[in-house]
Amino acid sequence: MPYLAVASDYDGTLATHGQVSEETLGSLKRLRESGRKLILVTGRELNELR
């Protein structure tokens, strides 16, 4: 069964000190291009993430 989505924490997983690395951004782009969705799991508020 293929996965349709990936759920991931933001701080300390996708981002370090509020910055997402180019390598991680590339991986997320490939995830999106494959038709899968990213579910962001965080305690931060949306305005903080923008």
N, C-alpha and C positions, 0 to 999 in steps of 0.2 A: 504494500500500500504506500503510495507516494505521499510525502508531506505537502500540505497546501500552504502552511504558514510556519513562521519561526517566531517564538516569543522570547524576548531577551531584555534583561535589565539594561539600563543606560549607564549609570555611574559605576565606573570600575569594570565594566564589561565591554560596552561599545565605546565608551568615552573615558578618557583619563583627564582629570582637572577640567572637565567641560569641553574637551576637544576630541573629535573623532579623527583617527589617523586616515591617511590616504588609502592604506591597505584595507582598512575596515570599510571605508566608503566604497571601494571597488568591489568588495565582497557583497555589500548590500545592493549595489547596482546590479550585480549578476543575479542575486536573489530575485530582485524585481523583474529583471528581463526574463527570468524563467517562469514568470507568471505567479510566483508565490508572493505571499504578503508578510510583512514584518509587523509584529505586535510589540509595541514598546511598553515595557513594564517599568514604572518608576514612581517614586514618591514626589517627584518634582511637579510643579504646575506647568501647564502648556506654555505660558509666556516665558518661563525660564529656559525652555528648550529651544525656542525660536531664536 
